[in-house]
């Protein structure tokens, strides 16, 4: 799918440098950037508070409950 975006000249210059250094197209650089953005925000914006977990390590409620109750046995 094609998408039209406007970028400032400073970002275009940075993309040109990356294109030459990494030997990939501008489109590929932008696809990679969008993919990283989506992954980052999909994993960090799903929850808050006690239920929020580090990236790629989901914790369900039962696991949290067992961990908390294990503290009582000490």
PDB file of N, CA, C and O in Angstrom, chain B, residues numbered from 101:
ATOM      1  N   UNK B 101       0.845  -1.178   0.000  1.00  0.00           N
ATOM      2  CA  UNK B 101       0.000   0.000   0.000  1.00  0.00           C
ATOM      3  C   UNK B 101       0.889   1.239   0.000  1.00  0.00           C
ATOM      4  O   UNK B 101       1.895   1.282   0.708  1.00  0.00           O
ATOM      5  N   UNK B 102       0.539   2.195  -0.751  1.00  0.00           N
ATOM      6  CA  UNK B 102       1.308   3.431  -0.819  1.00  0.00           C
ATOM      7  C   UNK B 102       0.736   4.445   0.157  1.00  0.00           C
ATOM      8  O   UNK B 102      -0.475   4.542   0.357  1.00  0.00           O
ATOM      9  N   UNK B 103       1.648   5.193   0.755  1.00  0.00           N
ATOM     10  CA  UNK B 103       1.267   6.263   1.666  1.00  0.00           C
ATOM     11  C   UNK B 103       2.118   7.479   1.352  1.00  0.00           C
ATOM     12  O   UNK B 103       3.327   7.365   1.150  1.00  0.00           O
ATOM     13  N   UNK B 104       1.497   8.625   1.312  1.00  0.00           N
ATOM     14  CA  UNK B 104       2.225   9.863   1.044  1.00  0.00           C
ATOM     15  C   UNK B 104       2.407  10.600   2.367  1.00  0.00           C
ATOM     16  O   UNK B 104       1.447  10.837   3.101  1.00  0.00           O
ATOM     17  N   UNK B 105       3.664  10.957   2.659  1.00  0.00           N
ATOM     18  CA  UNK B 105       3.960  11.722   3.868  1.00  0.00           C
ATOM     19  C   UNK B 105       4.899  12.874   3.510  1.00  0.00           C
ATOM     20  O   UNK B 105       5.659  12.790   2.546  1.00  0.00           O
ATOM     21  N   UNK B 106       4.838  13.931   4.284  1.00  0.00           N
ATOM     22  CA  UNK B 106       5.750  15.053   4.131  1.00  0.00           C
ATOM     23  C   UNK B 106       6.778  14.984   5.252  1.00  0.00           C
ATOM     24  O   UNK B 106       6.423  14.881   6.426  1.00  0.00           O
ATOM     25  N   UNK B 107       8.057  15.043   4.879  1.00  0.00           N
ATOM     26  CA  UNK B 107       9.139  15.018   5.856  1.00  0.00           C
ATOM     27  C   UNK B 107       9.963  16.282   5.716  1.00  0.00           C
ATOM     28  O   UNK B 107      10.149  16.781   4.606  1.00  0.00           O
ATOM     29  N   UNK B 108      10.461  16.809   6.829  1.00  0.00           N
ATOM     30  CA  UNK B 108      11.337  17.977   6.734  1.00  0.00           C
ATOM     31  C   UNK B 108      12.664  17.600   6.072  1.00  0.00           C
ATOM     32  O   UNK B 108      13.063  16.435   6.074  1.00  0.00           O
ATOM     33  N   UNK B 109      13.318  18.571   5.524  1.00  0.00           N
ATOM     34  CA  UNK B 109      14.576  18.336   4.803  1.00  0.00           C
ATOM     35  C   UNK B 109      15.626  17.662   5.690  1.00  0.00           C
ATOM     36  O   UNK B 109      16.407  16.842   5.207  1.00  0.00           O
ATOM     37  N   UNK B 110      15.649  17.999   6.971  1.00  0.00           N
ATOM     38  CA  UNK B 110      16.639  17.389   7.866  1.00  0.00           C
ATOM     39  C   UNK B 110      16.436  15.870   7.971  1.00  0.00           C
ATOM     40  O   UNK B 110      17.409  15.117   8.030  1.00  0.00           O
ATOM     41  N   UNK B 111      15.186  15.427   7.995  1.00  0.00           N
ATOM     42  CA  UNK B 111      14.921  13.991   8.053  1.00  0.00           C
ATOM     43  C   UNK B 111      15.244  13.308   6.727  1.00  0.00           C
ATOM     44  O   UNK B 111      15.738  12.180   6.705  1.00  0.00           O
ATOM     45  N   UNK B 112      14.966  13.992   5.637  1.00  0.00           N
ATOM     46  CA  UNK B 112      15.312  13.433   4.319  1.00  0.00           C
ATOM     47  C   UNK B 112      16.818  13.284   4.169  1.00  0.00           C
ATOM     48  O   UNK B 112      17.296  12.295   3.614  1.00  0.00           O
ATOM     49  N   UNK B 113      17.564  14.265   4.661  1.00  0.00           N
ATOM     50  CA  UNK B 113      19.025  14.182   4.597  1.00  0.00           C
ATOM     51  C   UNK B 113      19.530  13.009   5.435  1.00  0.00           C
ATOM     52  O   UNK B 113      20.430  12.280   5.018  1.00  0.00           O
ATOM     53  N   UNK B 114      18.946  12.835   6.610  1.00  0.00           N
ATOM     54  CA  UNK B 114      19.344  11.710   7.465  1.00  0.00           C
ATOM     55  C   UNK B 114      19.003  10.380   6.792  1.00  0.00           C
ATOM     56  O   UNK B 114      19.772   9.423   6.876  1.00  0.00           O
ATOM     57  N   UNK B 115      17.861  10.325   6.130  1.00  0.00           N
ATOM     58  CA  UNK B 115      17.489   9.104   5.413  1.00  0.00           C
ATOM     59  C   UNK B 115      18.458   8.821   4.257  1.00  0.00           C
ATOM     60  O   UNK B 115      18.823   7.670   4.017  1.00  0.00           O
ATOM     61  N   UNK B 116      18.867   9.866   3.553  1.00  0.00           N
ATOM     62  CA  UNK B 116      19.835   9.674   2.454  1.00  0.00           C
ATOM     63  C   UNK B 116      21.137   9.074   2.969  1.00  0.00           C
ATOM     64  O   UNK B 116      21.704   8.175   2.348  1.00  0.00           O
ATOM     65  N   UNK B 117      21.602   9.572   4.099  1.00  0.00           N
ATOM     66  CA  UNK B 117      22.832   9.025   4.698  1.00  0.00           C
ATOM     67  C   UNK B 117      22.653   7.548   5.068  1.00  0.00           C
ATOM     68  O   UNK B 117      23.524   6.720   4.802  1.00  0.00           O
ATOM     69  N   UNK B 118      21.520   7.235   5.681  1.00  0.00           N
ATOM     70  CA  UNK B 118      21.250   5.848   6.063  1.00  0.00           C
ATOM     71  C   UNK B 118      21.130   4.935   4.838  1.00  0.00           C
ATOM     72  O   UNK B 118      21.611   3.802   4.853  1.00  0.00           O
ATOM     73  N   UNK B 119      20.492   5.434   3.787  1.00  0.00           N
ATOM     74  CA  UNK B 119      20.371   4.655   2.547  1.00  0.00           C
ATOM     75  C   UNK B 119      21.745   4.234   2.040  1.00  0.00           C
ATOM     76  O   UNK B 119      21.963   3.075   1.687  1.00  0.00           O
ATOM     77  N   UNK B 120      22.658   5.184   2.010  1.00  0.00           N
ATOM     78  CA  UNK B 120      24.002   4.900   1.498  1.00  0.00           C
ATOM     79  C   UNK B 120      24.778   3.982   2.440  1.00  0.00           C
ATOM     80  O   UNK B 120      25.478   3.072   1.996  1.00  0.00           O
ATOM     81  N   UNK B 121      24.650   4.227   3.724  1.00  0.00           N
ATOM     82  CA  UNK B 121      25.412   3.436   4.697  1.00  0.00           C
ATOM     83  C   UNK B 121      24.925   1.996   4.777  1.00  0.00           C
ATOM     84  O   UNK B 121      25.728   1.067   4.854  1.00  0.00           O
ATOM     85  N   UNK B 122      23.590   1.810   4.758  1.00  0.00           N
ATOM     86  CA  UNK B 122      23.019   0.476   4.930  1.00  0.00           C
ATOM     87  C   UNK B 122      22.719  -0.219   3.603  1.00  0.00           C
ATOM     88  O   UNK B 122      22.391  -1.406   3.584  1.00  0.00           O
ATOM     89  N   UNK B 123      22.829   0.508   2.504  1.00  0.00           N
ATOM     90  CA  UNK B 123      22.555  -0.045   1.161  1.00  0.00           C
ATOM     91  C   UNK B 123      21.137  -0.600   1.056  1.00  0.00           C
ATOM     92  O   UNK B 123      20.921  -1.699   0.547  1.00  0.00           O
ATOM     93  N   UNK B 124      20.180   0.180   1.547  1.00  0.00           N
ATOM     94  CA  UNK B 124      18.766  -0.167   1.406  1.00  0.00           C
ATOM     95  C   UNK B 124      18.014   1.064   0.910  1.00  0.00           C
ATOM     96  O   UNK B 124      18.512   2.187   0.984  1.00  0.00           O
ATOM     97  N   UNK B 125      16.823   0.833   0.410  1.00  0.00           N
ATOM     98  CA  UNK B 125      16.037   1.942  -0.122  1.00  0.00           C
ATOM     99  C   UNK B 125      15.424   2.775   0.999  1.00  0.00           C
ATOM    100  O   UNK B 125      15.317   2.329   2.141  1.00  0.00           O
ATOM    101  N   UNK B 126      15.032   3.973   0.650  1.00  0.00           N
ATOM    102  CA  UNK B 126      14.356   4.848   1.603  1.00  0.00           C
ATOM    103  C   UNK B 126      13.056   4.200   2.069  1.00  0.00           C
ATOM    104  O   UNK B 126      12.711   4.265   3.249  1.00  0.00           O
ATOM    105  N   UNK B 127      12.338   3.578   1.140  1.00  0.00           N
ATOM    106  CA  UNK B 127      11.084   2.919   1.498  1.00  0.00           C
ATOM    107  C   UNK B 127      11.317   1.834   2.549  1.00  0.00           C
ATOM    108  O   UNK B 127      10.536   1.700   3.491  1.00  0.00           O
ATOM    109  N   UNK B 128      12.387   1.065   2.387  1.00  0.00           N
ATOM    110  CA  UNK B 128      12.691   0.004   3.347  1.00  0.00           C
ATOM    111  C   UNK B 128      13.040   0.584   4.709  1.00  0.00           C
ATOM    112  O   UNK B 128      12.617   0.050   5.734  1.00  0.00           O
ATOM    113  N   UNK B 129      13.802   1.662   4.735  1.00  0.00           N
ATOM    114  CA  UNK B 129      14.119   2.310   6.009  1.00  0.00           C
ATOM    115  C   UNK B 129      12.856   2.773   6.726  1.00  0.00           C
ATOM    116  O   UNK B 129      12.729   2.613   7.940  1.00  0.00           O
ATOM    117  N   UNK B 130      11.930   3.343   5.973  1.00  0.00           N
ATOM    118  CA  UNK B 130      10.687   3.832   6.562  1.00  0.00           C
ATOM    119  C   UNK B 130       9.824   2.662   7.038  1.00  0.00           C
ATOM    120  O   UNK B 130       9.208   2.747   8.101  1.00  0.00           O
ATOM    121  N   UNK B 131       9.772   1.563   6.261  1.00  0.00           N
ATOM    122  CA  UNK B 131       9.035   0.371   6.703  1.00  0.00           C
ATOM    123  C   UNK B 131       9.606  -0.162   8.014  1.00  0.00           C
ATOM    124  O   UNK B 131       8.852  -0.523   8.918  1.00  0.00           O
ATOM    125  N   UNK B 132      10.925  -0.214   8.121  1.00  0.00           N
ATOM    126  CA  UNK B 132      11.566  -0.695   9.346  1.00  0.00           C
ATOM    127  C   UNK B 132      11.237   0.217  10.531  1.00  0.00           C
ATOM    128  O   UNK B 132      10.963  -0.257  11.634  1.00  0.00           O
ATOM    129  N   UNK B 133      11.268   1.512  10.291  1.00  0.00           N
ATOM    130  CA  UNK B 133      10.970   2.467  11.366  1.00  0.00           C
ATOM    131  C   UNK B 133       9.526   2.326  11.841  1.00  0.00           C
ATOM    132  O   UNK B 133       9.262   2.341  13.043  1.00  0.00           O
ATOM    133  N   UNK B 134       8.601   2.190  10.908  1.00  0.00           N
ATOM    134  CA  UNK B 134       7.189   2.039  11.273  1.00  0.00           C
ATOM    135  C   UNK B 134       6.984   0.724  12.025  1.00  0.00           C
ATOM    136  O   UNK B 134       6.249   0.687  13.012  1.00  0.00           O
ATOM    137  N   UNK B 135       7.619  -0.342  11.576  1.00  0.00           N
ATOM    138  CA  UNK B 135       7.485  -1.638  12.254  1.00  0.00           C
ATOM    139  C   UNK B 135       7.974  -1.544  13.696  1.00  0.00           C
ATOM    140  O   UNK B 135       7.323  -2.057  14.606  1.00  0.00           O
ATOM    141  N   UNK B 136       9.110  -0.898  13.908  1.00  0.00           N
ATOM    142  CA  UNK B 136       9.635  -0.746  15.272  1.00  0.00           C
ATOM    143  C   UNK B 136       8.688   0.095  16.127  1.00  0.00           C
ATOM    144  O   UNK B 136       8.462  -0.218  17.296  1.00  0.00           O
ATOM    145  N   UNK B 137       8.144   1.144  15.556  1.00  0.00           N
ATOM    146  CA  UNK B 137       7.224   2.016  16.279  1.00  0.00           C
ATOM    147  C   UNK B 137       5.974   1.250  16.703  1.00  0.00           C
ATOM    148  O   UNK B 137       5.528   1.357  17.846  1.00  0.00           O
ATOM    149  N   UNK B 138       5.414   0.481  15.777  1.00  0.00           N
ATOM    150  CA  UNK B 138       4.193  -0.269  16.066  1.00  0.00           C
ATOM    151  C   UNK B 138       4.439  -1.305  17.154  1.00  0.00           C
ATOM    152  O   UNK B 138       3.633  -1.436  18.075  1.00  0.00           O
ATOM    153  N   UNK B 139       5.534  -2.038  17.060  1.00  0.00           N
ATOM    154  CA  UNK B 139       5.850  -3.050  18.076  1.00  0.00           C
ATOM    155  C   UNK B 139       6.032  -2.394  19.433  1.00  0.00           C
ATOM    156  O   UNK B 139       5.489  -2.874  20.428  1.00  0.00           O
ATOM    157  N   UNK B 140       6.773  -1.327  19.489  1.00  0.00           N
ATOM    158  CA  UNK B 140       7.031  -0.653  20.761  1.00  0.00           C
ATOM    159  C   UNK B 140       5.736  -0.173  21.416  1.00  0.00           C
ATOM    160  O   UNK B 140       5.514  -0.397  22.606  1.00  0.00           O
ATOM    161  N   UNK B 141       4.905   0.471  20.652  1.00  0.00           N
ATOM    162  CA  UNK B 141       3.691   1.039  21.220  1.00  0.00           C
ATOM    163  C   UNK B 141       2.621  -0.014  21.478  1.00  0.00           C
ATOM    164  O   UNK B 141       1.816   0.154  22.393  1.00  0.00           O
ATOM    165  N   UNK B 142       2.588  -1.075  20.714  1.00  0.00           N
ATOM    166  CA  UNK B 142       1.615  -2.141  20.963  1.00  0.00           C
ATOM    167  C   UNK B 142       1.930  -2.846  22.269  1.00  0.00           C
ATOM    168  O   UNK B 142       1.012  -3.290  22.959  1.00  0.00           O
ATOM    169  N   UNK B 143       3.189  -2.961  22.627  1.00  0.00           N
ATOM    170  CA  UNK B 143       3.578  -3.682  23.836  1.00  0.00           C
ATOM    171  C   UNK B 143       3.552  -2.815  25.077  1.00  0.00           C
ATOM    172  O   UNK B 143       3.361  -3.336  26.176  1.00  0.00           O
ATOM    173  N   UNK B 144       3.734  -1.528  24.945  1.00  0.00           N
ATOM    174  CA  UNK B 144       3.830  -0.691  26.137  1.00  0.00           C
ATOM    175  C   UNK B 144       2.536   0.026  26.486  1.00  0.00           C
ATOM    176  O   UNK B 144       2.407   0.535  27.599  1.00  0.00           O
ATOM    177  N   UNK B 145       1.585   0.082  25.585  1.00  0.00           N
ATOM    178  CA  UNK B 145       0.358   0.826  25.855  1.00  0.00           C
ATOM    179  C   UNK B 145      -0.820  -0.079  26.190  1.00  0.00           C
ATOM    180  O   UNK B 145      -1.946   0.406  26.299  1.00  0.00           O
ATOM    181  N   UNK B 146      -0.597  -1.377  26.357  1.00  0.00           N
ATOM    182  CA  UNK B 146      -1.708  -2.289  26.590  1.00  0.00           C
ATOM    183  C   UNK B 146      -2.231  -2.272  28.020  1.00  0.00           C
ATOM    184  O   UNK B 146      -3.407  -2.555  28.246  1.00  0.00           O
ATOM    185  N   UNK B 147      -1.395  -1.950  28.973  1.00  0.00           N
ATOM    186  CA  UNK B 147      -1.803  -2.067  30.365  1.00  0.00           C
ATOM    187  C   UNK B 147      -1.151  -0.979  31.196  1.00  0.00           C
ATOM    188  O   UNK B 147      -0.329  -0.201  30.711  1.00  0.00           O
ATOM    189  N   UNK B 148      -1.534  -0.948  32.443  1.00  0.00           N
ATOM    190  CA  UNK B 148      -0.946   0.031  33.352  1.00  0.00           C
ATOM    191  C   UNK B 148      -0.938  -0.551  34.755  1.00  0.00           C
ATOM    192  O   UNK B 148      -1.568  -1.576  35.016  1.00  0.00           O
ATOM    193  N   UNK B 149      -0.235   0.097  35.639  1.00  0.00           N
ATOM    194  CA  UNK B 149      -0.244  -0.298  37.039  1.00  0.00           C
ATOM    195  C   UNK B 149       0.363  -1.667  37.289  1.00  0.00           C
ATOM    196  O   UNK B 149       1.345  -2.048  36.652  1.00  0.00           O
ATOM    197  N   UNK B 150      -0.232  -2.406  38.225  1.00  0.00           N
ATOM    198  CA  UNK B 150       0.305  -3.690  38.668  1.00  0.00           C
ATOM    199  C   UNK B 150       0.331  -4.732  37.561  1.00  0.00           C
ATOM    200  O   UNK B 150       1.133  -5.664  37.621  1.00  0.00           O
ATOM    201  N   UNK B 151      -0.510  -4.601  36.567  1.00  0.00           N
ATOM    202  CA  UNK B 151      -0.597  -5.629  35.527  1.00  0.00           C
ATOM    203  C   UNK B 151       0.370  -5.401  34.390  1.00  0.00           C
ATOM    204  O   UNK B 151       0.536  -6.278  33.541  1.00  0.00           O
ATOM    205  N   UNK B 152       1.008  -4.256  34.348  1.00  0.00           N
ATOM    206  CA  UNK B 152       1.936  -3.981  33.257  1.00  0.00           C
ATOM    207  C   UNK B 152       3.169  -4.854  33.422  1.00  0.00           C
ATOM    208  O   UNK B 152       3.719  -4.963  34.517  1.00  0.00           O
ATOM    209  N   UNK B 153       3.601  -5.477  32.327  1.00  0.00           N
ATOM    210  CA  UNK B 153       4.754  -6.378  32.375  1.00  0.00           C
ATOM    211  C   UNK B 153       5.809  -5.930  31.383  1.00  0.00           C
ATOM    212  O   UNK B 153       5.500  -5.188  30.450  1.00  0.00           O
ATOM    213  N   UNK B 154       7.054  -6.366  31.564  1.00  0.00           N
ATOM    214  CA  UNK B 154       8.093  -6.040  30.589  1.00  0.00           C
ATOM    215  C   UNK B 154       7.749  -6.594  29.215  1.00  0.00           C
ATOM    216  O   UNK B 154       6.913  -7.488  29.085  1.00  0.00           O
ATOM    217  N   UNK B 155       8.393  -6.062  28.210  1.00  0.00           N
ATOM    218  CA  UNK B 155       8.140  -6.466  26.825  1.00  0.00           C
ATOM    219  C   UNK B 155       8.256  -7.977  26.649  1.00  0.00           C
ATOM    220  O   UNK B 155       9.160  -8.617  27.186  1.00  0.00           O
ATOM    221  N   UNK B 156       7.334  -8.518  25.896  1.00  0.00           N
ATOM    222  CA  UNK B 156       7.340  -9.920  25.469  1.00  0.00           C
ATOM    223  C   UNK B 156       7.294 -10.930  26.617  1.00  0.00           C
ATOM    224  O   UNK B 156       7.653 -12.090  26.418  1.00  0.00           O
ATOM    225  N   UNK B 157       6.867 -10.524  27.796  1.00  0.00           N
ATOM    226  CA  UNK B 157       6.720 -11.472  28.896  1.00  0.00           C
ATOM    227  C   UNK B 157       5.353 -11.266  29.527  1.00  0.00           C
ATOM    228  O   UNK B 157       5.260 -10.711  30.622  1.00  0.00           O
ATOM    229  N   UNK B 158       4.300 -11.698  28.865  1.00  0.00           N
ATOM    230  CA  UNK B 158       2.970 -11.468  29.422  1.00  0.00           C
ATOM    231  C   UNK B 158       2.757 -12.258  30.720  1.00  0.00           C
ATOM    232  O   UNK B 158       3.224 -13.389  30.854  1.00  0.00           O
ATOM    233  N   UNK B 159       2.058 -11.653  31.654  1.00  0.00           N
ATOM    234  CA  UNK B 159       1.731 -12.297  32.911  1.00  0.00           C
ATOM    235  C   UNK B 159       0.223 -12.284  33.066  1.00  0.00           C
ATOM    236  O   UNK B 159      -0.413 -11.235  32.962  1.00  0.00           O
ATOM    237  N   UNK B 160      -0.345 -13.453  33.313  1.00  0.00           N
ATOM    238  CA  UNK B 160      -1.791 -13.481  33.513  1.00  0.00           C
ATOM    239  C   UNK B 160      -2.115 -13.293  34.997  1.00  0.00           C
ATOM    240  O   UNK B 160      -1.226 -13.350  35.847  1.00  0.00           O
ATOM    241  N   UNK B 161      -3.379 -13.073  35.293  1.00  0.00           N
ATOM    242  CA  UNK B 161      -3.804 -12.799  36.659  1.00  0.00           C
ATOM    243  C   UNK B 161      -3.525 -13.940  37.618  1.00  0.00           C
ATOM    244  O   UNK B 161      -3.162 -13.697  38.769  1.00  0.00           O
ATOM    245  N   UNK B 162      -3.687 -15.184  37.171  1.00  0.00           N
ATOM    246  CA  UNK B 162      -3.453 -16.332  38.043  1.00  0.00           C
ATOM    247  C   UNK B 162      -1.992 -16.421  38.470  1.00  0.00           C
ATOM    248  O   UNK B 162      -1.699 -16.735  39.624  1.00  0.00           O
ATOM    249  N   UNK B 163      -1.083 -16.147  37.550  1.00  0.00           N
ATOM    250  CA  UNK B 163       0.342 -16.161  37.879  1.00  0.00           C
ATOM    251  C   UNK B 163       0.664 -15.118  38.930  1.00  0.00           C
ATOM    252  O   UNK B 163       1.403 -15.395  39.875  1.00  0.00           O
ATOM    253  N   UNK B 164       0.121 -13.930  38.778  1.00  0.00           N
ATOM    254  CA  UNK B 164       0.350 -12.861  39.757  1.00  0.00           C
ATOM    255  C   UNK B 164      -0.233 -13.262  41.110  1.00  0.00           C
ATOM    256  O   UNK B 164       0.397 -13.056  42.148  1.00  0.00           O
ATOM    257  N   UNK B 165      -1.430 -13.831  41.095  1.00  0.00           N
ATOM    258  CA  UNK B 165      -2.081 -14.260  42.344  1.00  0.00           C
ATOM    259  C   UNK B 165      -1.242 -15.309  43.065  1.00  0.00           C
ATOM    260  O   UNK B 165      -1.046 -15.204  44.275  1.00  0.00           O
ATOM    261  N   UNK B 166      -0.746 -16.305  42.360  1.00  0.00           N
ATOM    262  CA  UNK B 166       0.085 -17.347  42.974  1.00  0.00           C
ATOM    263  C   UNK B 166       1.371 -16.761  43.550  1.00  0.00           C
ATOM    264  O   UNK B 166       1.805 -17.158  44.632  1.00  0.00           O
ATOM    265  N   UNK B 167       1.974 -15.831  42.842  1.00  0.00           N
ATOM    266  CA  UNK B 167       3.200 -15.206  43.325  1.00  0.00           C
ATOM    267  C   UNK B 167       2.944 -14.436  44.621  1.00  0.00           C
ATOM    268  O   UNK B 167       3.725 -14.524  45.568  1.00  0.00           O
ATOM    269  N   UNK B 168       1.860 -13.692  44.655  1.00  0.00           N
ATOM    270  CA  UNK B 168       1.540 -12.927  45.856  1.00  0.00           C
ATOM    271  C   UNK B 168       1.212 -13.844  47.043  1.00  0.00           C
ATOM    272  O   UNK B 168       1.626 -13.576  48.171  1.00  0.00           O
ATOM    273  N   UNK B 169       0.475 -14.913  46.783  1.00  0.00           N
ATOM    274  CA  UNK B 169       0.117 -15.824  47.872  1.00  0.00           C
ATOM    275  C   UNK B 169       1.313 -16.622  48.362  1.00  0.00           C
ATOM    276  O   UNK B 169       1.339 -17.044  49.518  1.00  0.00           O
ATOM    277  N   UNK B 170       2.296 -16.835  47.509  1.00  0.00           N
ATOM    278  CA  UNK B 170       3.501 -17.545  47.921  1.00  0.00           C
ATOM    279  C   UNK B 170       4.252 -16.759  48.985  1.00  0.00           C
ATOM    280  O   UNK B 170       4.969 -17.346  49.795  1.00  0.00           O
ATOM    281  N   UNK B 171       4.101 -15.469  48.995  1.00  0.00           N
ATOM    282  CA  UNK B 171       4.751 -14.637  50.010  1.00  0.00           C
ATOM    283  C   UNK B 171       4.166 -14.908  51.400  1.00  0.00           C
ATOM    284  O   UNK B 171       4.848 -14.687  52.401  1.00  0.00           O
ATOM    285  N   UNK B 172       2.942 -15.372  51.481  1.00  0.00           N
ATOM    286  CA  UNK B 172       2.293 -15.604  52.774  1.00  0.00           C
ATOM    287  C   UNK B 172       2.877 -16.827  53.480  1.00  0.00           C
ATOM    288  O   UNK B 172       2.791 -16.939  54.703  1.00  0.00           O
ATOM    289  N   UNK B 173       3.469 -17.741  52.715  1.00  0.00           N
ATOM    290  CA  UNK B 173       3.941 -18.995  53.293  1.00  0.00           C
ATOM    291  C   UNK B 173       5.300 -18.858  53.976  1.00  0.00           C
ATOM    292  O   UNK B 173       5.815 -19.848  54.494  1.00  0.00           O
ATOM    293  N   UNK B 174       5.864 -17.730  53.995  1.00  0.00           N
ATOM    294  CA  UNK B 174       7.204 -17.562  54.555  1.00  0.00           C
ATOM    295  C   UNK B 174       7.195 -17.512  56.050  1.00  0.00           C
ATOM    296  O   UNK B 174       8.249 -17.373  56.670  1.00  0.00           O
TER     297      UNK B 174
END
